[in-house]
Amino acid sequence: MILIIGGVYQGKLAYATERFALSKEQVYFCSNEDITIPSSKKILYEIDRWILALIKADINVPAKVERFLEHNKDTIVICNDISCGIVPVDPIMRKWREETGRVMGMLAQHSEEVIRLFCGIPTKLK
């Protein structure tokens, strides 16, 4: 697995599709509503949205991510870093921020490579 992280609109998807010579058809665009991830896609884009969908559906996020990791070892995962800034007052949004941080840690541990993009510039963390 390869994990690509960074702020919103920093060029994560463009970097991934260019570096790995992949098309948009090979990208799964996560949503805040869909808890199912197809295993046929090579890139999982904005996994933070999937985490929010799991929270809204009252699904155990770490357990679901563990199952994801078992079956998606060759996936490129892209996650928006939502950990900076003001802590949300809304309990759901606060839980989303906390769970996303924990999941990024889990994914980083299982990834062979972790890349952070800032201003379109990739930095290899692992």
C-alpha positions in Angstrom: 0.0 0.0 0.0 1.0 3.6 -0.7 -0.4 6.4 1.5 -0.5 9.9 0.1 -1.5 12.6 2.6 -1.8 16.4 2.6 -4.1 19.3 2.8 -7.1 19.8 0.5 -6.2 21.0 -3.0 -2.5 20.3 -2.7 -2.3 18.1 -5.8 -2.5 14.6 -4.3 -4.6 13.0 -6.9 -2.7 14.6 -9.8 0.6 13.4 -8.3 -0.7 9.8 -7.8 -2.2 9.4 -11.3 0.9 10.9 -12.9 3.5 9.0 -10.9 1.8 5.7 -11.2 0.5 6.2 -14.8 -3.1 5.7 -13.8 -6.3 7.1 -15.3 -9.3 8.6 -13.5 -11.2 5.4 -14.3 -8.9 3.6 -11.8 -9.9 6.0 -9.0 -12.6 5.4 -6.5 -13.9 8.8 -5.2 -15.1 8.2 -1.6 -18.2 10.0 -0.4 -19.7 11.0 2.9 -22.6 8.6 2.3 -21.1 5.3 0.9 -19.7 2.8 3.3 -18.7 0.3 0.6 -15.4 0.5 -1.2 -15.0 -1.5 -4.5 -11.8 -3.5 -4.6 -11.5 -3.1 -8.3 -10.0 0.4 -8.1 -6.3 1.2 -7.8 -6.6 4.5 -6.1 -8.9 5.2 -3.1 -9.3 9.0 -3.1 -10.3 11.0 0.0 -10.6 8.1 2.4 -11.4 10.7 5.1 -14.9 11.0 3.4 -15.3 7.2 3.8 -14.4 7.5 7.5 -17.2 10.1 7.9 -19.7 7.8 6.2 -18.7 5.0 8.6 -19.2 7.4 11.6 -22.6 8.5 10.3 -23.6 4.8 9.9 -22.3 4.1 13.5 -19.8 1.5 12.2 -16.6 0.7 14.2 -14.0 2.6 12.1 -10.8 0.8 13.3 -12.4 -2.6 12.7 -13.6 -1.7 9.3 -10.2 -0.3 8.4 -8.5 -3.5 9.6 -10.8 -5.5 7.2 -9.9 -3.0 4.4 -6.2 -3.5 5.0 -6.5 -7.3 4.8 -7.9 -7.1 1.3 -6.3 -4.0 -0.3 -2.6 -4.3 0.1 -1.9 -2.9 -3.4 -4.0 0.2 -3.2 -2.9 3.8 -3.3 -4.8 5.6 -0.5 -5.2 9.3 -0.6 -6.3 11.1 2.6 -6.9 14.8 3.3 -5.0 15.8 6.4 -7.9 17.4 8.5 -5.9 17.3 11.8 -4.8 20.9 11.8 -6.8 24.0 12.7 -9.6 24.6 15.2 -11.1 21.5 16.9 -14.8 21.3 15.8 -17.5 21.9 18.4 -19.9 19.5 16.7 -19.3 16.0 18.2 -19.6 14.2 14.9 -17.1 16.4 13.2 -14.7 16.1 16.2 -15.0 12.3 16.1 -14.4 12.4 12.3 -11.2 14.4 12.9 -10.0 12.1 15.6 -10.8 8.9 13.7 -9.2 10.2 10.5 -6.0 10.9 12.5 -6.0 7.4 13.9 -6.7 5.8 10.5 -3.8 7.7 8.9 -1.6 6.3 11.6 -2.9 2.7 10.9 -2.4 3.1 7.2 1.1 4.6 7.6 2.1 1.6 9.6 0.9 -0.8 6.9 2.2 1.2 4.0 5.4 0.5 2.2 5.6 4.2 1.3 4.1 7.4 2.8 4.2 10.6 0.9 3.0 14.1 2.0 2.2 16.7 -0.5 2.4 20.4 0.3 1.9 23.0 -2.4 2.2 20.2 -5.0 5.6 19.2 -3.7 5.9 15.5 -2.6 8.0 14.7 0.5 8.7 11.0 1.2 8.0 10.3 4.9 8.5 6.6 4.8 
